[in-house]
Amino acid sequence: MNVQSTIQTLRPYAPLLLRLAFAYELYDAAGHTALHPAEGVPGYAEWLKSLGFPFPLVSAALSAYAEFIGAILMVLGYKTRWAAVVLLINFSLAILVGHVAIGDTYKNAMPAINLFAMSVFLLLNGPGKPSIDEGL
């Protein structure tokens, strides 16, 4: 086997690495908030309120649970493209409202930008193998 054929053979498995990194980042970003809603969601809502975001408590809960459930779906590779659409909306808002609108630095916005980019990739390319969507 030459290098080119080896790369082609392994190519369907590359998105798995991205999905796992994405899931870890999602959990790190919102998993704690979603798992401790009495502590994390109100604080998140206060921050959203300070930015003038509408319905801050509902928005905070929706964002936290979208990211938490999205992390689970990414690990499993289940409903990956649907999860990516939800996360694209979530991170578009995070970038625009939570970073650009307040004049935040690129460095601070980078995690949201990375998660947005990963969502785009998984929406367009699917979960790869192994995944439930691809039949393991």
Phi and psi in degrees as a GROMACS rama.xvg file:
@    title "Ramachandran Plot"
@    xaxis  label "Phi"
@    yaxis  label "Psi"
@TYPE xy
-91.9157  173.737  ASN-2
-61.6765  -42.9047  VAL-3
-61.4514  -43.9707  GLN-4
-70.4134  -33.2364  SER-5
-63.9513  -43.4698  THR-6
-62.0549  -43.6468  ILE-7
-63.9691  -36.2886  GLN-8
-67.0365  -38.2446  THR-9
-86.4534  -14.3076  LEU-10
-52.6096  -42.9795  ARG-11
-63.1397  -16.4983  PRO-12
-93.3764  -10.4955  TYR-13
-60.8407  -40.8968  ALA-14
-61.4309  -22.687  PRO-15
-58.3341  -44.5029  LEU-16
-61.5347  -41.7529  LEU-17
-65.3188  -43.7161  LEU-18
-60.21  -42.1185  ARG-19
-67.7261  -42.512  LEU-20
-64.0769  -41.336  ALA-21
-61.7648  -47.1691  PHE-22
-61.8  -41.893  ALA-23
-62.5855  -45.4508  TYR-24
-63.5745  -41.4491  GLU-25
-62.6114  -45.7866  LEU-26
-63.1813  -42.9528  TYR-27
-63.1729  -37.3283  ASP-28
-73.6317  -41.8742  ALA-29
-131.485  -10.6612  ALA-30
-58.9531  -41.3984  GLY-31
-65.2671  -39.2567  HIS-32
-64.8084  -46.0555  THR-33
-68.4091  -36.946  ALA-34
-76.7153  -20.2774  LEU-35
-126.424  65.0451  HIS-36
-62.3895  -29.2743  PRO-37
-70.1439  -27.6796  ALA-38
-97.4518  -48.1591  GLU-39
-82.1484  -42.1402  GLY-40
-64.3731  -44.8526  VAL-41
-60.9121  -39.0101  PRO-42
-64.9035  -41.8324  GLY-43
-63.1908  -42.7326  TYR-44
-63.06  -39.288  ALA-45
-61.8954  -41.4973  GLU-46
-64.1029  -44.5626  TRP-47
-62.0313  -39.0807  LEU-48
-61.8141  -40.711  LYS-49
-64.9647  -22.6457  SER-50
-88.8235  -3.89308  LEU-51
80.6591  20.7016  GLY-52
-73.2659  135.522  PHE-53
-70.2383  147.66  PRO-54
47.3192  59.7632  PHE-55
-59.7654  -37.8864  PRO-56
-68.0112  -44.9326  LEU-57
-65.0671  -44.0003  VAL-58
-61.5455  -42.1441  SER-59
-63.261  -45.3543  ALA-60
-64.6852  -45.0339  ALA-61
-60.9236  -44.0525  LEU-62
-64.2245  -47.9042  SER-63
-60.8829  -44.6252  ALA-64
-74.3526  -32.1423  TYR-65
-61.194  -43.4906  ALA-66
-70.3224  -40.8164  GLU-67
-66.1603  -49.118  PHE-68
-67.9334  -36.9128  ILE-69
-58.6367  -39.1321  GLY-70
-61.4906  -43.4634  ALA-71
-63.9245  -45.8287  ILE-72
-63.0455  -35.7679  LEU-73
-68.0154  -40.922  MET-74
-61.0929  -43.1544  VAL-75
-77.0253  -22.8084  LEU-76
68.0069  39.2711  GLY-77
-115.214  128.827  TYR-78
52.0239  40.9781  LYS-79
-60.2449  -46.4316  THR-80
-67.4812  -37.951  ARG-81
-65.432  -43.184  TRP-82
-62.358  -38.9946  ALA-83
-63.128  -37.3968  ALA-84
-63.7618  -46.9823  VAL-85
-60.7965  -43.0535  VAL-86
-70.8747  -31.38  LEU-87
-60.6538  -44.8194  LEU-88
-62.612  -46.8  ILE-89
-58.2224  -47.9399  ASN-90
-79.4822  -23.8885  PHE-91
-61.929  -46.4281  SER-92
-65.4963  -40.4053  LEU-93
-60.6402  -43.7352  ALA-94
-67.2934  -48.4425  ILE-95
-71.2233  -47.1938  LEU-96
-87.4549  -40.43  VAL-97
-87.1773  -14.1913  GLY-98
-128.821  -59.3958  HIS-99
-63.5695  -47.3269  VAL-100
-62.2853  -27.1238  ALA-101
-100.911  6.0119  ILE-102
69.7956  32.1569  GLY-103
-66.9406  161.234  ASP-104
-77.0984  157.377  THR-105
-60.2447  -39.682  TYR-106
-59.8881  -43.2497  LYS-107
-70.798  -30.7318  ASN-108
-82.208  -13.4145  ALA-109
-56.2033  -42.7111  MET-110
-58.9679  -42.6831  PRO-111
-66.5635  -38.2598  ALA-112
-64.7099  -42.5442  ILE-113
-62.1099  -44.0076  ASN-114
-66.7131  -35.4801  LEU-115
-61.7742  -47.6827  PHE-116
-62.7277  -40.5758  ALA-117
-64.3875  -38.4443  MET-118
-62.0866  -43.738  SER-119
-60.7122  -47.0679  VAL-120
-58.5569  -48.7372  PHE-121
-70.2006  -31.4081  LEU-122
-63.7051  -45.5039  LEU-123
-79.055  -31.4583  LEU-124
-108.021  -15.1583  ASN-125
79.7759  179.908  GLY-126
-81.7528  -14.7962  PRO-127
71.5547  -163.185  GLY-128
-116.698  152.329  LYS-129
-76.0021  144.18  PRO-130
-161.916  156.19  SER-131
-67.3255  -39.5572  ILE-132
-58.7841  -35.5858  ASP-133
-95.7843  9.43016  GLU-134
74.1533  32.5665  GLY-135
